[in-house]
């Protein structure tokens, strides 16, 4: 297709309700794909790392608390 033909097609579709709906679907699909493929895995990894760090902290606190109690009872 030549550039003038594409330009004419764009001018015809510019105000068309079908084009508006199609563009809306395209934008929505792009946003959903970006969220699912890029953003959600990043957030999931970050939340998992934060949870692991908190679990390790709690585990270390319990370990040190247990060691203090056994040394006090001895």
C-alpha positions in Angstrom: 0.0 0.0 0.0 1.2 3.4 -0.8 1.4 6.2 1.7 -1.4 8.3 0.2 -3.7 5.2 0.4 -2.9 4.7 4.0 -3.4 8.4 4.7 -6.9 8.2 3.0 -7.8 5.1 5.0 -6.8 6.9 8.2 -8.9 9.9 7.4 -11.9 7.7 6.7 -11.5 5.8 10.0 -10.6 8.8 12.1 -14.1 9.7 13.2 -15.6 6.2 12.8 -17.1 4.6 15.9 -15.7 1.3 14.8 -12.2 2.8 14.7 -12.7 4.2 18.2 -13.8 0.9 19.6 -11.0 -0.9 17.8 -8.4 1.6 19.1 -9.8 1.2 22.6 -9.6 -2.6 22.4 -6.0 -2.3 21.2 -5.0 0.0 24.0 -6.7 -2.1 26.6 -5.1 -5.2 25.3 -1.7 -3.6 25.3 -2.1 -2.5 28.9 -3.3 -5.9 30.0 -0.4 -7.6 28.3 2.1 -5.2 29.8 0.7 -5.7 33.2 0.7 -9.4 33.0 4.0 -9.9 31.2 6.1 -7.2 32.8 4.7 -5.6 35.9 3.1 -8.5 37.8 6.1 -10.8 37.7 8.3 -7.9 38.9 6.0 -7.2 41.8 5.6 -10.9 42.7 9.4 -11.3 42.8 9.8 -8.2 45.0 7.0 -9.3 47.4 8.5 -12.8 47.7 11.9 -11.3 48.5 10.4 -9.1 51.2 8.5 -12.0 52.6 11.7 -14.2 52.7 13.6 -11.4 54.4 10.9 -11.0 57.0 10.7 -14.8 57.6 14.5 -14.9 58.0 14.4 -12.1 60.5 11.7 -13.8 62.5 13.5 -17.1 62.4 16.8 -15.4 63.6 14.9 -13.6 66.4 13.3 -16.9 67.6 16.7 -18.7 67.4 18.4 -16.0 69.5 15.5 -15.9 71.9 15.8 -19.7 72.3 19.5 -19.5 72.9 19.1 -16.8 75.5 16.5 -18.9 77.4 18.7 -22.0 77.4 21.7 -20.1 78.6 19.7 -18.5 81.4 18.3 -21.9 82.6 21.8 -23.5 82.7 
